[in-house]
């Protein structure tokens, strides 16, 4: 799955915040000339708790403090 989050700088900020938080690991990429966050959402060990932790991490990374 790819997620576009503004410009390249903003995308990098979100990627760095997510990866330093420890809840999930994502990578940045370029698709159709736009920066994006690449995430994988399938793992046999994933459940509701990990899904909620990842969603919370995305919200914290996206919303600047």
PDB file of N, CA, C and O in Angstrom:
ATOM      1  N   UNK A   1       0.845  -1.151   0.000  1.00  0.00           N
ATOM      2  CA  UNK A   1       0.000   0.000   0.000  1.00  0.00           C
ATOM      3  C   UNK A   1       0.902   1.229   0.000  1.00  0.00           C
ATOM      4  O   UNK A   1       1.935   1.247   0.669  1.00  0.00           O
ATOM      5  N   UNK A   2       0.513   2.246  -0.746  1.00  0.00           N
ATOM      6  CA  UNK A   2       1.231   3.512  -0.774  1.00  0.00           C
ATOM      7  C   UNK A   2       0.330   4.608  -0.233  1.00  0.00           C
ATOM      8  O   UNK A   2      -0.877   4.622  -0.476  1.00  0.00           O
ATOM      9  N   UNK A   3       0.940   5.522   0.504  1.00  0.00           N
ATOM     10  CA  UNK A   3       0.205   6.629   1.103  1.00  0.00           C
ATOM     11  C   UNK A   3       0.959   7.918   0.806  1.00  0.00           C
ATOM     12  O   UNK A   3       2.127   8.056   1.169  1.00  0.00           O
ATOM     13  N   UNK A   4       0.291   8.863   0.144  1.00  0.00           N
ATOM     14  CA  UNK A   4       0.905  10.147  -0.172  1.00  0.00           C
ATOM     15  C   UNK A   4       0.649  11.112   0.979  1.00  0.00           C
ATOM     16  O   UNK A   4      -0.488  11.269   1.424  1.00  0.00           O
ATOM     17  N   UNK A   5       1.715  11.761   1.460  1.00  0.00           N
ATOM     18  CA  UNK A   5       1.589  12.685   2.591  1.00  0.00           C
ATOM     19  C   UNK A   5       2.285  13.992   2.230  1.00  0.00           C
ATOM     20  O   UNK A   5       3.382  14.263   2.719  1.00  0.00           O
ATOM     21  N   UNK A   6       1.674  14.792   1.395  1.00  0.00           N
ATOM     22  CA  UNK A   6       2.240  16.086   1.057  1.00  0.00           C
ATOM     23  C   UNK A   6       3.490  15.981   0.207  1.00  0.00           C
ATOM     24  O   UNK A   6       3.611  15.085  -0.629  1.00  0.00           O
ATOM     25  N   UNK A   7       4.414  16.895   0.423  1.00  0.00           N
ATOM     26  CA  UNK A   7       5.630  16.912  -0.386  1.00  0.00           C
ATOM     27  C   UNK A   7       6.658  15.918   0.143  1.00  0.00           C
ATOM     28  O   UNK A   7       6.436  15.241   1.147  1.00  0.00           O
ATOM     29  N   UNK A   8       7.783  15.849  -0.556  1.00  0.00           N
ATOM     30  CA  UNK A   8       8.819  14.875  -0.197  1.00  0.00           C
ATOM     31  C   UNK A   8       9.344  15.081   1.221  1.00  0.00           C
ATOM     32  O   UNK A   8       9.597  14.112   1.937  1.00  0.00           O
ATOM     33  N   UNK A   9       9.506  16.334   1.627  1.00  0.00           N
ATOM     34  CA  UNK A   9      10.000  16.634   2.969  1.00  0.00           C
ATOM     35  C   UNK A   9       9.036  16.137   4.042  1.00  0.00           C
ATOM     36  O   UNK A   9       9.457  15.535   5.030  1.00  0.00           O
ATOM     37  N   UNK A  10       7.755  16.386   3.849  1.00  0.00           N
ATOM     38  CA  UNK A  10       6.743  15.960   4.832  1.00  0.00           C
ATOM     39  C   UNK A  10       6.668  14.436   4.888  1.00  0.00           C
ATOM     40  O   UNK A  10       6.542  13.851   5.963  1.00  0.00           O
ATOM     41  N   UNK A  11       6.746  13.808   3.732  1.00  0.00           N
ATOM     42  CA  UNK A  11       6.729  12.342   3.694  1.00  0.00           C
ATOM     43  C   UNK A  11       7.908  11.788   4.466  1.00  0.00           C
ATOM     44  O   UNK A  11       7.742  10.844   5.238  1.00  0.00           O
ATOM     45  N   UNK A  12       9.102  12.351   4.280  1.00  0.00           N
ATOM     46  CA  UNK A  12      10.302  11.889   4.987  1.00  0.00           C
ATOM     47  C   UNK A  12      10.140  12.076   6.491  1.00  0.00           C
ATOM     48  O   UNK A  12      10.544  11.208   7.265  1.00  0.00           O
ATOM     49  N   UNK A  13       9.558  13.189   6.913  1.00  0.00           N
ATOM     50  CA  UNK A  13       9.323  13.427   8.341  1.00  0.00           C
ATOM     51  C   UNK A  13       8.425  12.348   8.934  1.00  0.00           C
ATOM     52  O   UNK A  13       8.695  11.837  10.021  1.00  0.00           O
ATOM     53  N   UNK A  14       7.362  12.004   8.222  1.00  0.00           N
ATOM     54  CA  UNK A  14       6.442  10.974   8.717  1.00  0.00           C
ATOM     55  C   UNK A  14       7.130   9.615   8.748  1.00  0.00           C
ATOM     56  O   UNK A  14       6.988   8.878   9.724  1.00  0.00           O
ATOM     57  N   UNK A  15       7.865   9.272   7.708  1.00  0.00           N
ATOM     58  CA  UNK A  15       8.598   7.995   7.672  1.00  0.00           C
ATOM     59  C   UNK A  15       9.568   7.917   8.844  1.00  0.00           C
ATOM     60  O   UNK A  15       9.615   6.904   9.543  1.00  0.00           O
ATOM     61  N   UNK A  16      10.338   8.974   9.064  1.00  0.00           N
ATOM     62  CA  UNK A  16      11.305   8.983  10.165  1.00  0.00           C
ATOM     63  C   UNK A  16      10.616   8.862  11.523  1.00  0.00           C
ATOM     64  O   UNK A  16      11.086   8.127  12.392  1.00  0.00           O
ATOM     65  N   UNK A  17       9.509   9.574  11.711  1.00  0.00           N
ATOM     66  CA  UNK A  17       8.777   9.503  12.980  1.00  0.00           C
ATOM     67  C   UNK A  17       8.228   8.105  13.217  1.00  0.00           C
ATOM     68  O   UNK A  17       8.306   7.588  14.332  1.00  0.00           O
ATOM     69  N   UNK A  18       7.676   7.491  12.185  1.00  0.00           N
ATOM     70  CA  UNK A  18       7.137   6.138  12.329  1.00  0.00           C
ATOM     71  C   UNK A  18       8.242   5.138  12.665  1.00  0.00           C
ATOM     72  O   UNK A  18       8.090   4.323  13.575  1.00  0.00           O
ATOM     73  N   UNK A  19       9.339   5.201  11.939  1.00  0.00           N
ATOM     74  CA  UNK A  19      10.410   4.234  12.146  1.00  0.00           C
ATOM     75  C   UNK A  19      11.126   4.419  13.480  1.00  0.00           C
ATOM     76  O   UNK A  19      11.644   3.451  14.037  1.00  0.00           O
ATOM     77  N   UNK A  20      11.163   5.621  13.992  1.00  0.00           N
ATOM     78  CA  UNK A  20      11.815   5.828  15.288  1.00  0.00           C
ATOM     79  C   UNK A  20      10.887   5.500  16.453  1.00  0.00           C
ATOM     80  O   UNK A  20      11.345   5.343  17.584  1.00  0.00           O
ATOM     81  N   UNK A  21       9.580   5.397  16.183  1.00  0.00           N
ATOM     82  CA  UNK A  21       8.612   5.120  17.235  1.00  0.00           C
ATOM     83  C   UNK A  21       8.564   3.668  17.689  1.00  0.00           C
ATOM     84  O   UNK A  21       8.164   3.391  18.819  1.00  0.00           O
ATOM     85  N   UNK A  22       8.963   2.739  16.832  1.00  0.00           N
ATOM     86  CA  UNK A  22       9.012   1.337  17.214  1.00  0.00           C
ATOM     87  C   UNK A  22       7.730   0.543  17.038  1.00  0.00           C
ATOM     88  O   UNK A  22       7.738  -0.669  17.249  1.00  0.00           O
ATOM     89  N   UNK A  23       6.627   1.180  16.660  1.00  0.00           N
ATOM     90  CA  UNK A  23       5.362   0.448  16.473  1.00  0.00           C
ATOM     91  C   UNK A  23       5.285  -0.233  15.118  1.00  0.00           C
ATOM     92  O   UNK A  23       4.628  -1.263  14.966  1.00  0.00           O
ATOM     93  N   UNK A  24       5.961   0.350  14.130  1.00  0.00           N
ATOM     94  CA  UNK A  24       5.915  -0.210  12.782  1.00  0.00           C
ATOM     95  C   UNK A  24       7.155   0.242  12.014  1.00  0.00           C
ATOM     96  O   UNK A  24       7.908   1.100  12.474  1.00  0.00           O
ATOM     97  N   UNK A  25       7.349  -0.342  10.852  1.00  0.00           N
ATOM     98  CA  UNK A  25       8.461   0.034   9.987  1.00  0.00           C
ATOM     99  C   UNK A  25       7.892   0.282   8.597  1.00  0.00           C
ATOM    100  O   UNK A  25       7.162  -0.552   8.061  1.00  0.00           O
ATOM    101  N   UNK A  26       8.229   1.437   8.013  1.00  0.00           N
ATOM    102  CA  UNK A  26       7.775   1.793   6.670  1.00  0.00           C
ATOM    103  C   UNK A  26       8.968   2.291   5.866  1.00  0.00           C
ATOM    104  O   UNK A  26      10.031   2.565   6.423  1.00  0.00           O
ATOM    105  N   UNK A  27       8.788   2.408   4.560  1.00  0.00           N
ATOM    106  CA  UNK A  27       9.828   2.975   3.711  1.00  0.00           C
ATOM    107  C   UNK A  27       9.216   4.072   2.854  1.00  0.00           C
ATOM    108  O   UNK A  27       8.004   4.119   2.645  1.00  0.00           O
ATOM    109  N   UNK A  28      10.076   4.947   2.364  1.00  0.00           N
ATOM    110  CA  UNK A  28       9.605   5.967   1.432  1.00  0.00           C
ATOM    111  C   UNK A  28       9.871   5.493   0.015  1.00  0.00           C
ATOM    112  O   UNK A  28      10.771   4.688  -0.224  1.00  0.00           O
ATOM    113  N   UNK A  29       9.089   5.993  -0.914  1.00  0.00           N
ATOM    114  CA  UNK A  29       9.230   5.635  -2.317  1.00  0.00           C
ATOM    115  C   UNK A  29       8.728   6.795  -3.161  1.00  0.00           C
ATOM    116  O   UNK A  29       8.221   7.787  -2.636  1.00  0.00           O
ATOM    117  N   UNK A  30       8.871   6.664  -4.449  1.00  0.00           N
ATOM    118  CA  UNK A  30       8.300   7.623  -5.395  1.00  0.00           C
ATOM    119  C   UNK A  30       7.406   6.859  -6.353  1.00  0.00           C
ATOM    120  O   UNK A  30       7.795   5.825  -6.898  1.00  0.00           O
ATOM    121  N   UNK A  31       6.217   7.375  -6.550  1.00  0.00           N
ATOM    122  CA  UNK A  31       5.265   6.747  -7.460  1.00  0.00           C
ATOM    123  C   UNK A  31       4.612   7.846  -8.280  1.00  0.00           C
ATOM    124  O   UNK A  31       4.078   8.807  -7.727  1.00  0.00           O
ATOM    125  N   UNK A  32       4.654   7.706  -9.579  1.00  0.00           N
ATOM    126  CA  UNK A  32       4.118   8.724 -10.492  1.00  0.00           C
ATOM    127  C   UNK A  32       4.687  10.102 -10.188  1.00  0.00           C
ATOM    128  O   UNK A  32       3.977  11.104 -10.270  1.00  0.00           O
ATOM    129  N   UNK A  33       5.963  10.151  -9.840  1.00  0.00           N
ATOM    130  CA  UNK A  33       6.630  11.410  -9.589  1.00  0.00           C
ATOM    131  C   UNK A  33       6.324  12.056  -8.243  1.00  0.00           C
ATOM    132  O   UNK A  33       6.753  13.181  -7.986  1.00  0.00           O
ATOM    133  N   UNK A  34       5.595  11.365  -7.390  1.00  0.00           N
ATOM    134  CA  UNK A  34       5.240  11.912  -6.074  1.00  0.00           C
ATOM    135  C   UNK A  34       5.816  11.029  -4.980  1.00  0.00           C
ATOM    136  O   UNK A  34       5.871   9.807  -5.115  1.00  0.00           O
ATOM    137  N   UNK A  35       6.247  11.664  -3.888  1.00  0.00           N
ATOM    138  CA  UNK A  35       6.756  10.890  -2.757  1.00  0.00           C
ATOM    139  C   UNK A  35       5.595  10.205  -2.049  1.00  0.00           C
ATOM    140  O   UNK A  35       4.469  10.703  -2.040  1.00  0.00           O
ATOM    141  N   UNK A  36       5.891   9.061  -1.461  1.00  0.00           N
ATOM    142  CA  UNK A  36       4.857   8.286  -0.778  1.00  0.00           C
ATOM    143  C   UNK A  36       5.496   7.432   0.310  1.00  0.00           C
ATOM    144  O   UNK A  36       6.705   7.199   0.320  1.00  0.00           O
ATOM    145  N   UNK A  37       4.650   6.977   1.219  1.00  0.00           N
ATOM    146  CA  UNK A  37       5.053   6.034   2.256  1.00  0.00           C
ATOM    147  C   UNK A  37       4.594   4.653   1.798  1.00  0.00           C
ATOM    148  O   UNK A  37       3.440   4.469   1.414  1.00  0.00           O
ATOM    149  N   UNK A  38       5.501   3.693   1.842  1.00  0.00           N
ATOM    150  CA  UNK A  38       5.161   2.317   1.469  1.00  0.00           C
ATOM    151  C   UNK A  38       4.950   1.512   2.745  1.00  0.00           C
ATOM    152  O   UNK A  38       5.827   1.454   3.608  1.00  0.00           O
ATOM    153  N   UNK A  39       3.791   0.897   2.853  1.00  0.00           N
ATOM    154  CA  UNK A  39       3.501   0.073   4.027  1.00  0.00           C
ATOM    155  C   UNK A  39       3.006  -1.295   3.587  1.00  0.00           C
ATOM    156  O   UNK A  39       2.400  -1.441   2.525  1.00  0.00           O
ATOM    157  N   UNK A  40       3.266  -2.273   4.401  1.00  0.00           N
ATOM    158  CA  UNK A  40       2.747  -3.618   4.203  1.00  0.00           C
ATOM    159  C   UNK A  40       1.774  -3.896   5.340  1.00  0.00           C
ATOM    160  O   UNK A  40       2.093  -3.668   6.507  1.00  0.00           O
ATOM    161  N   UNK A  41       0.613  -4.378   5.004  1.00  0.00           N
ATOM    162  CA  UNK A  41      -0.411  -4.570   6.032  1.00  0.00           C
ATOM    163  C   UNK A  41      -0.798  -6.030   6.235  1.00  0.00           C
ATOM    164  O   UNK A  41      -1.839  -6.323   6.823  1.00  0.00           O
ATOM    165  N   UNK A  42       0.033  -6.940   5.755  1.00  0.00           N
ATOM    166  CA  UNK A  42      -0.313  -8.346   5.948  1.00  0.00           C
ATOM    167  C   UNK A  42       0.804  -9.084   6.681  1.00  0.00           C
ATOM    168  O   UNK A  42       1.964  -9.056   6.270  1.00  0.00           O
ATOM    169  N   UNK A  43       0.437  -9.726   7.747  1.00  0.00           N
ATOM    170  CA  UNK A  43       1.355 -10.542   8.519  1.00  0.00           C
ATOM    171  C   UNK A  43       0.490 -11.463   9.372  1.00  0.00           C
ATOM    172  O   UNK A  43      -0.484 -11.014   9.975  1.00  0.00           O
ATOM    173  N   UNK A  44       0.828 -12.714   9.426  1.00  0.00           N
ATOM    174  CA  UNK A  44       0.009 -13.664  10.162  1.00  0.00           C
ATOM    175  C   UNK A  44      -0.037 -13.348  11.656  1.00  0.00           C
ATOM    176  O   UNK A  44      -0.939 -13.801  12.360  1.00  0.00           O
ATOM    177  N   UNK A  45       0.939 -12.568  12.143  1.00  0.00           N
ATOM    178  CA  UNK A  45       0.960 -12.223  13.562  1.00  0.00           C
ATOM    179  C   UNK A  45       0.191 -10.939  13.872  1.00  0.00           C
ATOM    180  O   UNK A  45      -0.005 -10.606  15.041  1.00  0.00           O
ATOM    181  N   UNK A  46      -0.240 -10.223  12.849  1.00  0.00           N
ATOM    182  CA  UNK A  46      -0.953  -8.961  13.071  1.00  0.00           C
ATOM    183  C   UNK A  46      -2.373  -9.230  13.548  1.00  0.00           C
ATOM    184  O   UNK A  46      -3.055 -10.134  13.065  1.00  0.00           O
ATOM    185  N   UNK A  47      -2.789  -8.430  14.496  1.00  0.00           N
ATOM    186  CA  UNK A  47      -4.148  -8.529  15.009  1.00  0.00           C
ATOM    187  C   UNK A  47      -4.666  -7.141  15.330  1.00  0.00           C
ATOM    188  O   UNK A  47      -4.080  -6.138  14.921  1.00  0.00           O
ATOM    189  N   UNK A  48      -5.752  -7.088  16.055  1.00  0.00           N
ATOM    190  CA  UNK A  48      -6.362  -5.803  16.367  1.00  0.00           C
ATOM    191  C   UNK A  48      -5.423  -4.904  17.163  1.00  0.00           C
ATOM    192  O   UNK A  48      -5.352  -3.704  16.897  1.00  0.00           O
ATOM    193  N   UNK A  49      -4.706  -5.456  18.127  1.00  0.00           N
ATOM    194  CA  UNK A  49      -3.809  -4.645  18.952  1.00  0.00           C
ATOM    195  C   UNK A  49      -2.706  -4.001  18.121  1.00  0.00           C
ATOM    196  O   UNK A  49      -2.438  -2.808  18.270  1.00  0.00           O
ATOM    197  N   UNK A  50      -2.065  -4.772  17.251  1.00  0.00           N
ATOM    198  CA  UNK A  50      -0.993  -4.204  16.432  1.00  0.00           C
ATOM    199  C   UNK A  50      -1.546  -3.229  15.392  1.00  0.00           C
ATOM    200  O   UNK A  50      -0.896  -2.238  15.058  1.00  0.00           O
ATOM    201  N   UNK A  51      -2.737  -3.509  14.885  1.00  0.00           N
ATOM    202  CA  UNK A  51      -3.367  -2.596  13.933  1.00  0.00           C
ATOM    203  C   UNK A  51      -3.670  -1.258  14.587  1.00  0.00           C
ATOM    204  O   UNK A  51      -3.429  -0.207  13.992  1.00  0.00           O
ATOM    205  N   UNK A  52      -4.195  -1.286  15.801  1.00  0.00           N
ATOM    206  CA  UNK A  52      -4.493  -0.048  16.518  1.00  0.00           C
ATOM    207  C   UNK A  52      -3.221   0.710  16.881  1.00  0.00           C
ATOM    208  O   UNK A  52      -3.200   1.940  16.834  1.00  0.00           O
ATOM    209  N   UNK A  53      -2.167  -0.007  17.239  1.00  0.00           N
ATOM    210  CA  UNK A  53      -0.886   0.638  17.556  1.00  0.00           C
ATOM    211  C   UNK A  53      -0.305   1.318  16.321  1.00  0.00           C
ATOM    212  O   UNK A  53       0.217   2.429  16.408  1.00  0.00           O
ATOM    213  N   UNK A  54      -0.395   0.660  15.184  1.00  0.00           N
ATOM    214  CA  UNK A  54       0.109   1.240  13.942  1.00  0.00           C
ATOM    215  C   UNK A  54      -0.713   2.451  13.526  1.00  0.00           C
ATOM    216  O   UNK A  54      -0.153   3.469  13.119  1.00  0.00           O
ATOM    217  N   UNK A  55      -2.026   2.354  13.623  1.00  0.00           N
ATOM    218  CA  UNK A  55      -2.890   3.498  13.284  1.00  0.00           C
ATOM    219  C   UNK A  55      -2.573   4.687  14.192  1.00  0.00           C
ATOM    220  O   UNK A  55      -2.499   5.821  13.720  1.00  0.00           O
ATOM    221  N   UNK A  56      -2.389   4.441  15.468  1.00  0.00           N
ATOM    222  CA  UNK A  56      -2.037   5.508  16.409  1.00  0.00           C
ATOM    223  C   UNK A  56      -0.690   6.125  16.071  1.00  0.00           C
ATOM    224  O   UNK A  56      -0.517   7.340  16.173  1.00  0.00           O
ATOM    225  N   UNK A  57       0.268   5.290  15.667  1.00  0.00           N
ATOM    226  CA  UNK A  57       1.587   5.795  15.294  1.00  0.00           C
ATOM    227  C   UNK A  57       1.487   6.690  14.063  1.00  0.00           C
ATOM    228  O   UNK A  57       2.146   7.727  13.997  1.00  0.00           O
ATOM    229  N   UNK A  58       0.674   6.300  13.094  1.00  0.00           N
ATOM    230  CA  UNK A  58       0.478   7.135  11.920  1.00  0.00           C
ATOM    231  C   UNK A  58      -0.131   8.480  12.294  1.00  0.00           C
ATOM    232  O   UNK A  58       0.312   9.519  11.804  1.00  0.00           O
ATOM    233  N   UNK A  59      -1.131   8.468  13.146  1.00  0.00           N
ATOM    234  CA  UNK A  59      -1.761   9.732  13.556  1.00  0.00           C
ATOM    235  C   UNK A  59      -0.775  10.634  14.285  1.00  0.00           C
ATOM    236  O   UNK A  59      -0.730  11.836  14.025  1.00  0.00           O
ATOM    237  N   UNK A  60       0.009  10.073  15.188  1.00  0.00           N
ATOM    238  CA  UNK A  60       1.010  10.875  15.910  1.00  0.00           C
ATOM    239  C   UNK A  60       2.072  11.428  14.968  1.00  0.00           C
ATOM    240  O   UNK A  60       2.499  12.573  15.118  1.00  0.00           O
ATOM    241  N   UNK A  61       2.498  10.628  14.006  1.00  0.00           N
ATOM    242  CA  UNK A  61       3.521  11.069  13.056  1.00  0.00           C
ATOM    243  C   UNK A  61       2.972  12.131  12.107  1.00  0.00           C
ATOM    244  O   UNK A  61       3.691  13.047  11.709  1.00  0.00           O
ATOM    245  N   UNK A  62       1.718  12.004  11.753  1.00  0.00           N
ATOM    246  CA  UNK A  62       1.117  12.932  10.793  1.00  0.00           C
ATOM    247  C   UNK A  62       0.777  14.280  11.433  1.00  0.00           C
ATOM    248  O   UNK A  62       0.959  15.331  10.819  1.00  0.00           O
ATOM    249  N   UNK A  63       0.291  14.238  12.648  1.00  0.00           N
ATOM    250  CA  UNK A  63      -0.103  15.456  13.357  1.00  0.00           C
ATOM    251  C   UNK A  63       1.097  16.029  14.093  1.00  0.00           C
ATOM    252  O   UNK A  63       1.523  15.474  15.105  1.00  0.00           O
ATOM    253  N   UNK A  64       1.642  17.126  13.600  1.00  0.00           N
ATOM    254  CA  UNK A  64       2.801  17.699  14.288  1.00  0.00           C
ATOM    255  C   UNK A  64       2.437  18.189  15.681  1.00  0.00           C
ATOM    256  O   UNK A  64       1.324  18.664  15.909  1.00  0.00           O
ATOM    257  N   UNK A  65       3.386  18.069  16.617  1.00  0.00           N
ATOM    258  CA  UNK A  65       3.105  18.500  17.988  1.00  0.00           C
ATOM    259  C   UNK A  65       3.371  19.969  18.179  1.00  0.00           C
ATOM    260  O   UNK A  65       3.185  20.493  19.278  1.00  0.00           O
TER     261      UNK A  65
END
